Amino acid sequence: MYADISSRNLKHLQKHLAGFRNLDPSLALTDVLALGRRIASRPENLLGIPGGRQVFEAVVTIGGQQVRVRVVLNPSGALRSVHLRP
C-alpha cells in the first residue's frame, strides 16, 4: 500500500491523519490513502498542475460531514499529500 510513497511523504500524510480522525476515529492511514487515490483518479477533480504537481480536490462525506479534501501528486504521479481544506 505504501510502495509508491516516499518515507518523507508518508510522514507528511501521517501529520494530516489526526484531522481525518477527528471526523471519523475509525479511519486508518490506509483509508486516507485510498480516499486520496480515489479522488486523484477522477479527471474532473483536477484543479491544476502547478510546478508539475497535480492538485485534485473533491467534497466527500466523512463521519457524516461534508468536507473538502485536497490531494497532491508529485510530478511522477506518486501521492504526496491528502489533507482537509477549510
C-alpha positions as CSV (number, residue, x, y, z in Angstrom):
1,M,0.0,0.0,0.0
2,Y,2.9,2.4,0.7
3,A,5.2,1.2,-2.1
4,D,4.6,4.4,-4.2
5,I,5.1,6.8,-1.3
6,S,8.5,8.1,-0.1
7,S,9.1,8.0,3.7
8,R,9.2,11.8,3.7
9,N,5.7,11.9,2.1
10,L,4.4,9.2,4.4
11,K,5.4,11.3,7.4
12,H,3.6,14.3,5.8
13,L,0.5,12.2,5.2
14,Q,0.5,10.9,8.8
15,K,0.7,14.6,10.0
16,H,-2.8,15.1,8.4
17,L,-4.3,11.9,9.7
18,A,-5.5,13.5,13.0
19,G,-7.8,15.8,11.1
20,F,-9.5,12.9,9.4
21,R,-9.7,11.0,12.7
22,N,-11.4,14.0,14.3
23,L,-14.2,13.4,11.8
24,D,-14.2,9.6,12.0
25,P,-12.0,7.9,14.7
26,S,-12.0,4.6,12.8
27,L,-10.1,5.9,9.8
28,A,-6.6,4.5,9.3
29,L,-3.8,5.8,7.2
30,T,-4.7,3.2,4.6
31,D,-8.2,4.6,4.4
32,V,-7.0,8.1,3.8
33,L,-4.5,6.9,1.2
34,A,-7.3,5.0,-0.6
35,L,-9.5,8.2,-0.5
36,G,-6.7,10.2,-1.9
37,R,-6.1,7.8,-4.7
38,R,-9.9,7.7,-5.5
39,I,-10.1,11.5,-5.7
40,A,-7.0,11.7,-7.9
41,S,-8.3,9.0,-10.2
42,R,-11.1,11.3,-11.4
43,P,-10.0,13.9,-14.0
44,E,-12.9,16.2,-13.1
45,N,-11.3,16.7,-9.6
46,L,-8.1,18.2,-11.1
47,L,-7.6,21.8,-10.1
48,G,-4.3,22.4,-11.8
49,I,-0.7,21.4,-12.3
50,P,1.5,24.0,-10.6
51,G,5.2,23.2,-10.9
52,G,4.4,19.8,-12.3
53,R,2.4,18.7,-9.2
54,Q,-1.1,17.6,-9.9
55,V,-3.6,19.1,-7.4
56,F,-7.1,17.5,-7.0
57,E,-9.9,18.5,-4.8
58,A,-13.3,17.0,-4.0
59,V,-16.1,17.3,-1.4
60,V,-16.7,13.9,0.3
61,T,-18.6,12.7,3.3
62,I,-16.5,11.6,6.3
63,G,-18.2,10.8,9.6
64,G,-21.5,12.2,8.4
65,Q,-20.0,15.6,7.5
66,Q,-19.3,17.1,4.0
67,V,-15.7,18.1,3.9
68,R,-13.3,19.3,1.2
69,V,-10.3,17.1,0.6
70,R,-7.2,18.1,-1.4
71,V,-4.8,15.6,-2.9
72,V,-1.4,16.4,-4.4
73,L,0.6,14.0,-6.6
74,N,4.2,14.7,-7.3
75,P,5.4,15.1,-10.9
76,S,5.9,11.4,-11.3
77,G,2.3,10.7,-10.2
78,A,3.0,9.4,-6.7
79,L,0.8,10.5,-3.8
80,R,2.4,13.4,-2.0
81,S,-0.4,14.7,0.3
82,V,-4.0,14.2,1.3
83,H,-5.4,16.8,3.6
84,L,-8.6,18.6,4.6
85,R,-9.3,22.1,3.3
86,P,-11.4,24.7,5.0
